[in-house]
Amino acid sequence: MFSKGMSLRVQLYLLIGCLSIFSFGAAFYNNVSNMRGYLNEQLASHAQGAAHSLGLSISPYMDEEGLVIAETMTNAIFDSGYYQHITFTDLDGKVLFERTNPQGNFAVPEWFISWFTLHPPVMTSEVSDGWRIAGKLEVQSHAGTSYKSLWDHAVSNLTSTLFQLVIALLCTYFILKSVLTPLNSIEKQAESVIQKRFELNPIKPFTTELRTLVNAINRMIENIQRSFNEHTQLAETLSREVYIDSHTGLPNRRALLKKFESIQAEYEQHGNRFYLGLLSMTSLKQVNDDEGYGSGDDYILSGAQLFSKQINSLQESTLYRISGSEFAFLSSLTEDEAKEVDEHIAASILIESSSRFGNGFAKHSLTRVNHQEDFADVVMRLDNQLVHNQYADKAKGLVSAQGMQKNHSREEWVGILTQFTDYFKNEINHSSSKDFAIKCIPLDKLFDLMLQPVVDDNQSILYVESFVRFKIAGENLSTLDVFAMAERLGLLQDLEQAVVCFIFYKLQHIEHTRVAINISNRALHNPVFTDWLFDLYQKLHRTLPPLLYEFNESGAMLSLESTEKFISRAKQLDIDIAIERFGSSLSSFCYIRNLNIDYIKIDPSYVRDIAESDTRFFVQTVIQICHGIGIKIIAPQVESVVIGEHFSLMNIDGLQGNGLYAVRNFSTIIPANATSTWISALQLNNFSHSTNIEAE
């Protein structure tokens, strides 16, 4: 019942309540007991007085004839009802006369009589006949009226005692409330610190000890905030100096090179295609010569604004300024999207063209990047196309690349996505938790679950990242193409749900090891999907290992409000959170201060450039920022031991990459003879040290 402990408020209320009840109960019992002793003394005094008085009254009648008169006098006294019994005996102990009153009903509860029993003593008096002792008179008072008096006293005392107890408890409650209210705010402040929210406590408690505690916590949080702000400002300043073009505010050539290498490396995991575009302000020299360098700067800015408007409308796309007159952009596009982008850029350039620009407002070229193609080779192909377009006065600039895998038609995509989603909608979506695993078995023909560990300096697994590859008729499909076409055909949510079901189905073979699941940008902010996701987890959580949800920094920043709601729901279910591609947007890092996250993966572009001193300084600053607010930081895409050593010296918390442990298909980890009940924890020896990805 109290596995998570008991609050100080409850403990104090219980302690004071028990002490109050005990104290007032003991006082009540002692009061009634004292009253009982007083009544016993009164009964003894009453009996003794009656014995002396009656003895003197009957002493003249001690002869045989007079005993009748003595007995009559005794009856007169006894009939008053205040005596239990009166006995007169001679010197030989012979009873001359005796009167006894039965116990009867005292009009008092029996339990009260048994708790507070009265014991009226038997008092004696010698009766004289002149100079001779005639006999002994014994008198015992009746306890009936005394019990009634004791009961009335007990009821009256209990009433007053309970009233005092209630008043005391009410006073105690209000006093404790005034003391504990600031303590409650301190507790909330401590919880907010645990959740990476550093908020000052405005309450100034009256209690000096609590005031000291509040001031100490506030000063600590102020120091954390100051340190966070200083490191954040330093990192942002360094980022602007190294990766931002000062004139346009766009990322520079160095940022482009880093991003290009990072995206090329991700082809190994997801098989995603991407495009590189080149935009040349072909009339810059003319504008500078005719109108001056100030007009040339304005010309470049107008181009930056025009191209930014076009590029920012695309997902996962960034515009760069790579030289005085040239811009470039990277974007993960499908073939159809690339054609649309080419047409839109050509149309916008045509609108801006006028007689002012003798060589045209700008020219552009766009090409898909081959797997493992060097940046220089791609740029050369684009430069040649720009020269050709300039000479031929050609508006469009989409360049075809050789050696690309075949593209599927729209009809083929409809058939592929129907296979991916229809089975989920018809069979899995309405299955019970008992039938879930059986229903998901056919998904093995459509999806592959890939795993890669994240390890710390001690070669222990922090968690294992999972992601899904799509396959159809023996062909591996680009993850980007699958999701892009699913969105275009209105099947994105069904596809994401089918993927999650497949992952949950496979993870039922794993225990203890925490496994990361990637959440797409759209899914993160889709309330229908998130409600379904958390409901499914609650239904299956007993069969699943500990989970971690990963999502991109760009996705988190789309709506911090919905991101916080998603994180809050995950935390309620003990699910960890990681943000990947941290720093890719080259924007402020302050947003992480208010997110209750556990891990941050720095953008892979910084990992490949870690040998550069300024990059190391930047990453070290990011590490200090994250460690200062209790977030662990991970370096992904570590492709060599040398890169791993650089990060180990920087106190990074985790490393991931083919240079350490290659991506592995989950089907090769499960034993060949495994049954549906096979469960095991993932170990590092499940993964290969080879830098080459396992063939599938």
N, C-alpha and C positions, 0 to 999 in steps of 0.2 A: 504493500500500500504506500509506503514511504520510500520506495526504491530511489527516488530522486531527491530525498531529503525532505526536511520540514522547514518552512519559512520561519524567520525570527519572529515575525508578528504572531504566528500561531503558537510558537513556543512560549512567548511572553504571556499571551492570553491564557494558555493552559496553566503555566506556572502560577500566575497571579490568581487565576480562578480557583485552582486547587488549594493554594495557601489560604485564600479568603474563605472558601467553604470549610476547610479544616479548622481555621481559627474561630469562625463564627459557630461552627458545629460544636467545637470543644467548649466554647464559652456558654453555649446553650445547655450542654450536658452538665457542666459544672454548676450552673445556676440552678437547674432543676434538682441536682444531687444535693446542693446546699439547702435548698428548700425542704427536701425530704428529711435531711438531718435535723433541721429546725422543727419540723412537724413531729418527728420521733421524740425529740426532747419535750415538746409541748404535751404529747400524749403521756409521757412518763410523769411530767409535773401534774397533769390533770388527774391521773390515776393515784399518784401519791397523796395529793390533797384530798381526794375523795376517800381514800383509805383512812387517813387520820380523822377526818370529820365524821365519817360513819362509825369508826371505832369508838370515838368519844360519845357519840349519840346512843349507841347500844350498850355501852358498858354498864349502866344501872340495871339492865335487864338480863343479867347473866344466869339468874336462877331458872329452874325448869319451867315455871309458869311464865316468866318474862321473855323467854326465847321466842314465843309467838309474837310478842310486840317487837322484838329486835328484827325478826324476819319480815314483819310487816313494814317496818321502817326501811329495811333493805330493798324490799320490793318497790317502795315508793321512789327510791333513788334510781334503781335499775330500770324502771319503766320509762325513764326519761330518754332512753335509747343511746346514751353516750358511752355505754360500757359493754365490753365483750363478754366478760363474766365476773361474778363476785362470789367468792367462796369463804365460808367461815368454818374453821376446824378447831377441835379442842386440843389440849396439850398432847393427847395420844395420837393425833392425826386423824381423828374421826370427823367426817364432814357432818356438821350440824345442820347447815342449810347451804344451798348453792343455786345460783341463777346464771344461765348461759344464753347468749344471744347468737343465733345462727349468722353465718357470713352474709348470705343474701346477695343482692345485686347492688353494686356500688355506683351504678350509672357512669362507669369509667371503662374504656376498652380493656380487654383482658391483656393484650400485649403491653399496654402501658403499665398495668399492675405487675406483670412479670419483669419488666425492665426496672421499674422504680417501686419495689416492694417495701411497704412500711412494716416495721416490727415494733408494735407498741409493747413496752415491757410490763411484766406483772409486778405490781408494787404491793408491799405487805405492811401491816400495822398490827401490833399486839393490843389485844383488848383486855383491860384489867377489871377485876371485880373486887373493888377496895384495894387491899394490899396484895391480892392474889392475881396471877396471870390466868385469865379464863380461857383464852384461845388466840388464834391468829386469823386475821382478816386479809384475804388476797383480792386485789382489784386490778383489772386490765381494761384500759379504755378501748372503745370501738373505733376502728380506722376508717369507717365509712365517710364521714364528713371530711376527714383529713385527705383521703384519696381525691375527693371532689375538689378540695382546695388546691391540692397539688396539681391536678389535671387543669383546673382553670388557670393556675399560675403558669403551667407549661405552655398552654395555648397562647396566653397573653405574651409570654416571653418569646415564643417561637415567632409570633407575628411581628413583634418589635425587632427581633433578630434578623428575620428575613428582610424587613424593610431597610434595616441598616446595611445588610449585605447587598441588596439591590442598589442602594445609594452609593455604597463603596465601589461596587463593580462599575456603575455608570461613570463615577468620577475617574476610576482607573482607566476605563475605556477612552474617555476624552483626553486624559493625560497621555496615554500611550499613542492615541491617534495623532496628537499634536507632535509627539516625538518621532513616530514612525512615518508620518507623511513625507518629511524630507528624506528619510531612509529609503522610502519607496522610489522617490525620484533618483536617488543615488543608484539604486538597483537597476532602474531603467537606463540610466546613463551607462552603467557597466555593461548591460546587455547590448546597448547600441555600439559600444567600443568593440565588443566581440564580433558584431555584425559589420564592422568597418565603417560605422557612422560615428564621427567624432564631434559630438555636440556638447556645448557648455551648459552647465546646470545653473539656472538663474536664481534658484532658491537659496536663501541664507538662513539656515536652521538656528533656532534659539539655543539649542544645546551646543555647548562649546566644542565637545568632541566631534559631533557631526559637522559642525561648521568647519572645523579643521580638516576633516575628511573631504568635504565638498571642495574646499579651496585647493587641497592637494591634488584631487582628481582634475579639477579645472585647469590647474597649472600644468599638469602632465599633458592634458589634451591640447592646451595652447602650444606647448613645446612640440607635440607631434604635428599639429597643424602648421606651425612655423617651419619645422624641418621639412614637412611635406611640400609646403609652398615654395620653399627655397630650392629644394631639389627639383621640383617640377619646373620652376622657372629656369633653372640651370639647364635641365634636359631640353626644354623647349627652345631656349636660346641656342644651344649647341645644335639642335636639329635644324633650326632655321639657317644657321651659319653654314652647315655642312651640306644640307639636302634641299634647301629652298633658294630659288632664284630671287634675288633682292628686288628686282624691278617689277616682276609680274606676280610674285608671291606663289608661283607654281613650283613643284618639285623640279630639281635640276637633272643634269645628265647622270650624275653619280647615283642619284636615287633611282633613275631609270635602269641603269646597269644592274643595280642590286635587285630590283624587282624582277627584271627579265630572268636573271639566274635563278631566282627563287621559284618563279612559275615553271621554268624548264624542269627543275628538280621535281616538282609536284606531278609531272606527267607520269612518273613511275607509280604513283599511288592511284591517281584517278583517270589517267589517260585523257585529260582534258585538252582540247585544242585552244589556242589563243592567237590573237592577231596583234600585229604591230603596225601602227600608222605613222606616217611622216607628213608634216605640214610645213611648207616653206613660204615665208613672206617674201615673195619674189620681187617686190618693188621697194624694198628697204633702202637700197643704195640710191635709187632715184629720189625717194622722198628726202633722204638725208642731204643729197646734193642740191635739190631744188628748194626745200623748205627749211632745212636745218635739222640738227640732231634732236631738238626738242620735239619737232613734228614726227621724226622717226620713232622716238620713244612712244609718242601717242599712238602711232600706227601699230607698233608692237602690242601695246595694251589693248587696242581695239581688236586685234587678232586673238589675243589671249581670252578676252571676254567672249568673243564669238565662238571660239573652239571649246571653251569651258562649258558654255551653254549646251553645246551639242554632246560633249563627252559625259558630262555629269548626269545626263538623262539615262545613261546606260548603267547596268549593274556591273560591279567589280571592274570599273574603268577609271583610269587616271591619266590626266594630261600633264606633260612635262615640257619644259623649255630646255633644249639641249645645246643651243648655240644662239648667236645674236639674232638670226632670222629664222630659226627652225624650231618647231615644236614636234613632239612625238606623243603618241598615246598607246597604252597597253589595254587590251580588253579581252575578256573571255566571251567570245561570240560564237553563235552557230553560223553556218554558211548563209542562211537566209538573212539573219540579222546583220552580217557583214555587208551584204549587198544593200540593205536598207541604209546602214550608216554611210556607206560610200555615196549613195544618192543624196542623202540629207546634207552631208558636208559639201558636196559639189553644188547643190542648190543654194546653200547659204553663202558660199564663196561667190557664186554668180550674182547674187543680190547685192553684195558689197562692192563688186567690181564697177569701176567708172573710168572716165578719161584721166582722172588724177593719177591712176596707177597704170603706167605704161606697160608693165610686164604682168598686169593682172593683180588683183588683190592678194591672191595666194594660190598655190598649187598643192595637191595632196596625192599621196599614194598609200595603199593599204594592202597588207599581205598576211596570209596565215603562216605561222612559224612552224617549221618542221621540228620533229623530235630531235633533240641534241644539236640543233643548228646554232652556230655561233652568232652572237649579236652583230659582229662586223659583217658577216655574210648577208644577214637579213637587211641591214642598213644599205649595203651595196646594191642589193636588188631594188630597194625602194628608191635610192638615189638615181639609179638608171631609169626607173620608171618616171621620176620627176623630170629628168632631162628630156625624156621622150615626150611627156605630156606638154612640157613647155614648148618644145619644137613643133609638135603636132597640134598645139592649142586644144588639147583634149581635156575635158572637164572631169571625167571619172578617173579614179586611180586604183581600182582593185586589181591587184597583181595575183595571178595564179601561181601556186607553188607545186613543184614536182614531187612525186613520191608519196602523195597523201593517200590515206585509206579512202575507200569508197564512201560516198554519201548516200544516205537513205532518202527515198522520196517521202512525201507527206503520207501517201497511202501506206507505205511500209511502216512508217512511224506509228500510224494509227493501229496497225496490226500488232506491232511490238508492245505498245503501251497497253493495249487491250489485254494482252496476255499477262502483263505485270499487275494490272489492277482489277480485272474482272473476278479473278479467283478470290482476291481479298474481299471484295464487296459481297460476293455470293456465298462464300463458305466460312471465312475467318471472322469477319466483322461481328457476326452474331453468335459465335461459338462460346461455350462455357469455358471456365478455366481448366476443367478436367479434359476437355477435348481440344484445347488450344494447340498443344504440341503436335497432336496427330494431324490436325487440320493444316498445320504449317509445313508438313513434310514436302508437299509438291513444290514449295518455293525454292528448294535446293536446286531445281532445274533452271531457275531464272536468276538467282542471286548467289554470289560468293561472299562470305564474311572474311574480311582481312583484319589481321591484328598486328600491332607493333607496340612494344613496351616503352614506357617512360621510366628511366632508372635514376637513382641518386648516386652520390659518390661512393656509397658502400655496395654498389651493385645490387641494390634491392629494388624491387618493382614498386614505384609510386602508384601507377595505374597502367592499364593497357588500353590504347586507343583502338577503336573498332571503326571500320567503314565498309561500305558495301560496293561491290563491283557488279555490273549488269552484264548478262550474257544471253545471247540468243543464237541458237543453231551453231554453237561453237565459236561465235564471234564475241569478243569483249567490246562493249560499247562505251563511249565517252560519257562520264557521269554528267558533265555539263550539258551535252546534247540531250540526254535522257530527260533531265529536269527541265531544260528549256522547252522541249517539245511537249512535255506533260503540261507545263503552264500554258502554252499556246492552245492546247487542245482541251483545257479545262479539267485535266486529270491530276493536277499537282498534289492536291491534298490526299487523294486516294493512293497515289504512288508513295508519298511520304509515310502514310499509315501502313502500307504494305511492307515498306522497308523496316519500319520500327517493329512490326510483328515478327518479321524474319530475324531481326537481331535478338529480340526477346526470346524467341524460340531457340536460337543457337546458344544463348547465354544460360539457358537452363542446365547446360552441362558444366557450368563453372560455379565454383563457390569461393568465398573469401576474397579473391582478387578483385579489386575495384576496376570496372571497365567503363571507358568513356564512349559516349554516343554523340555524334555531331548533330546539332540542330540547325537547320537552314535559317537564313534571315527571315524568310516569309513565314516559316512555321513558328519561329520564336514569337511573332506578334499576331499570330492567328489564334484567337480565343477558342474557336471550335476545335482546332487541332490540339492546343495545349490542354483543354479540358479532357479530351479523349485520351491524350498521352498519360496524364496523371491518373485518370480513372483506370486505364489498363494496367499501369504499374501497381496501383493498390490491389488490383485483382490478382496479379501474378507475383507480388513482391516476395512471397515466401519461397518461390522457386528461383529467384534471381539473385545474382551476386550484388555487392554494393555497386552503385552506379555513379557516374559523373557525366554531366551534360556540358558539351563544348559548343560555343558559338563564336562567330567572328566579331571583332571589335566594330566593324562597320555595321553589322546587324544590331549590336547592342545600342549603338548611338542613334539608330533610326527612331527609337522611342524609349528613352530611359525609364519612363513610367511603366510601360508594359514589360520592359526588361526586369525592373525591380519586382513586379508582381510575379513574373515567372520564377525568379530566383527565390522569392519568399515561399512559394508553393513547393519548390524543390527542397528547400531547407527543412520544411515541415516533415518531409518524407526522408530526411537524412541523405539527400542526394547532393554531392559536391558539384561545384560550378567552376569552369575554366573559360577564360577568354583567350582566343587565339588571334594571331596576327596583330598583336598589340604593338602600336607604334606605326602601323602601316599608313594611317591617315595623316600622320605628321601634324596632328592637332593636339589640343590640351589634354593632359593626362588627369586633370582634376576629377573627371567623372567617376574614376574608380574608387574615390574616397567614400562614396555613398552606395557602393554596391557590395553586398556580402558575398564575395567570391573567394575561392580557395587557391586557384592557380591562375597564372598569366603566362601565356606562351608569346615570347617576343616574335616579331615578324621575322620570317626566315631570311629576309634580305640583310638583316644585321648579323645573322649567324655566319654567312659566307664572307662577310667583310670584317670579321672580328680581328684579323691580324692588323688592321689599321688602328693607329693609336687613338684617333678621335672617335672611332666607332666603339673601341673598348671603353673609353671614358664615358661615352653616352650610355652604353649598356650597363656599366657599373653604377651610373647614376640611377638608372631605372631599377636596378636590383635594390639599391638603398631605399628608393621610394617604396617599393613593394614590401620589403622586409620591415620598413618602419611602420606599416599598417597591417602587418601580419599576413601578407599574401606570399605564397611560394611562386618562384619564377622558373620557367622551363625554357630551354633552348631546343627548338625542333630542327629537323633536317641537318643534323650533325653528320657530315659525310666523310669525315676523317678523324683519326685519333688526335691529330694536331689541334683541330678545332675544339675537340672535347677537352683537351688539356688547357687551352686558353680559358674556357669557361670554368673548369674546376678550380683554377686559381682565383676566380672572381666570386667564389662562394655561391654559385648558382645551385638551385635546389634539385633540378632534374635535367636530364639530357634525353633526346630522342633522335633517331636517325639511322640510316643504313650503314653509317660508319661504325655503329655500335651493334645494333640488332636489326636485321632486315625484316621487312613486312612478310607475314606468313599467312597462308590460307588456313582458316580454322579447320577445314576438313582434313588437313595433314596432321593436326594436333590430336584429334579424336582417334583413339585406337581403332584399328580395322574391325575388331570384333566387339566394339562397344555397343551396348544396348541403350534403350531410352532412359535407363536408370543410372547410366554412367555419369559420375560427377567428380570433378577434380579441381584443385586450385592451379592456376597458371604459374609456371616457373620459368626462369630465364633459360633453362636448358631446352624449353620448348621452341626457342627462337634461334635462328642461325646467326653466327658472327659474320657471315659473308656480307660483303658490301653489295653483292648482286641480289636482286629480288628473286625470290623463288619462282621458278617457271611454273606456269599453270597450263 
